[in-house]
């Protein structure tokens, strides 16, 4: 495997580890729960951190690789070019399986750590996959071509969805209640 592959993998693991370590601090954890009392919103927040951090690193590595800066090059396994969306899909499959078996759904410390890890990894997997959205939309490598802009559009749309989920839920419930007269669960 190439240096770029290892650097990307290490970055995802280190980012998840650092965020989890920071949130293990009792005061930070308390402030996190007080600042975002709703557990699903905390998951969205962590997914957004994983998403934007991973997107930044993946796009930076792709840029330096494209411009031949440093020791980075494309990833080849058995002569086949492996795009980073493959790693994103594998991460998303792993997180999906973890949620199917309800990893991180309890209230014990280990469940909370698993929930936070799954959220961060979900964001990372989504970023790696959507950063190459134009590739799977066009079925050709258009990362730096004009059509590659579609990947940026997908990143912006999904990132916006994460942020709306964090901050806009109460507003949208209030709007729905206003227009339907139905009370929605908080």
N, C-alpha and C positions, 0 to 999 in steps of 0.2 A: 504494500500500500504506500501511497505517496505521502510526502510531508504535508501536503495540503489536506489530505484525508485525515491524517492524525491531528493536525492543528484544528480542523473543524470539529472533530470528535472531542478533543481535549477541551476546546472552548465551550462546547455545550455542557460537558460534564462539570467543568470548573464553574461555569456560570450557575448551574443548578446547585452545585455544592456551596458556593459562596452565599447565594441567596438563602439557602436552607440554614447555613451557619449563622447568618445575620439574624434570621427570624427565630433562632433558638435562644437568643439572648432574652432573658425574662422581660426586660423593659420594652424591647422592640416588639416582642410577641404580644405583650399587653397593649401597647399602642396600636398595633396592627388590628387586634380584635376590637378595640374601642373605636378606631377610625373607620373600620369597615366591619360593622357587627354582623352582617349577613354572610354566611359561609360561602354560598355560591358567588357572591361578588368578590370575596377574597380569592377564590379560584380564578375568576376572570382577571383580576388584577395580576396575579402571578403568571397566568397565561400570557398576558400582555407584556410583562417583563421578559419572559422567555422568547416571545415572538419578536419584539423590537430589537432585543440584544442579538439574537441569532441572525435576524435579517441583516443587521449592520455588519456583523462579522462575515457572513456568507457573501454579501455584496462586495465588501472590501477585499476578501480573498479572491473573488472572481475578477475584480478590477486589476489587482496586482498580478494575477496570473495572465490576464489578457495582455497587459503591457510589459510582461516579462520582467517584473520587479521582484527581486529576491529568488528564493529557490522553489517557487511554486509552479506547479504544472497540473494539467488535467489528470484525472484519476482513471487508470486503466486496470482492469482485472481480466486476465486471460485475453488480452488484446481488445477488449470491449470498453469503450468510454462510459464511465459511470457518472451520471450527473448527480448533483446533490439533492435533487428531488427524490431520488431512490432512497437516500438515508432518511429524508423527511417522511416518506411513505412508511418505511419500516418503523420509525419512531411512532407515527400515528397508529399503526397497527398494534404496536406494543402497548401504548396508552389505552387504546380501545379495548384490548383484551384485559388490561388491568382494571378498567372500569366495569367490564362485564363480570369479572369475578369480585367486584365491589372492593377492590383495594383502595384503602383510604376513606372508607365510608363510616368508620367508627369514630369514637371520641377519645380513644386512648392516644397517648403521645406518638406511638408508632403509626397509628392510622392517620394522624394529622400530618406527620412527616411524609407518609405515602401520598396523601392527598395533595400536598404542596409539590412534591416531586412530579406527580402525574400532571399537575397543572402547568408547571414550568416546561416539562417535556412536550406537552401538547402544543404550547406556544412555539417551541423550538421546531417541532416537526411541521407545524403549519407554515412557519416562515421558510423552511428549506423547500417545502413543496410548492408554495405559492411564488417563491422567487423565480421558479422556472415554469410558471403557469403558461407563458407564451410557447414554451417547448411542447407541452402536452396539448395545447390548443391547436397549434399549427403542425404538429408532428414533424418538426424540424428544428434544428438548433438556431434560433433567432435571438439569442440572449442579448447580443450587442447590436442587432439590426433594428430597424424602425419598429418592426412588430414586437420586439422585446419590451416595448413600452406597456404592452398588455400585462406583463408580470408586475410592473410597478402599480398599475391600476388595481390589480387583484390584491396586492399588498395593502394599498391604501384603503380599499373597500373592507377587507377583513380586519385590518387594524382599527378602522372606524367602528365596525361592528363590535369588536371587543370593548372599545372605549364607551360606546353607547350602552352596552350591557352593564358596564361598571357604574356609569353616572346617570344614565337615562331611564332606568327601569321604573323608578317612582313616578317620573313624569308621564311615561307612556301608560302606566296603570291608571293614573289620574285622568288622562285623556280618554282612555277606553271606558272608564267608569262614567265620565261625564256624558259620553255619547251613547252608551248602552244602558246605563242605570244599573249595571251589574258590578258587584263588589268583587275585586280580584284579590287573591291571596298575596300577602306581603311577603 
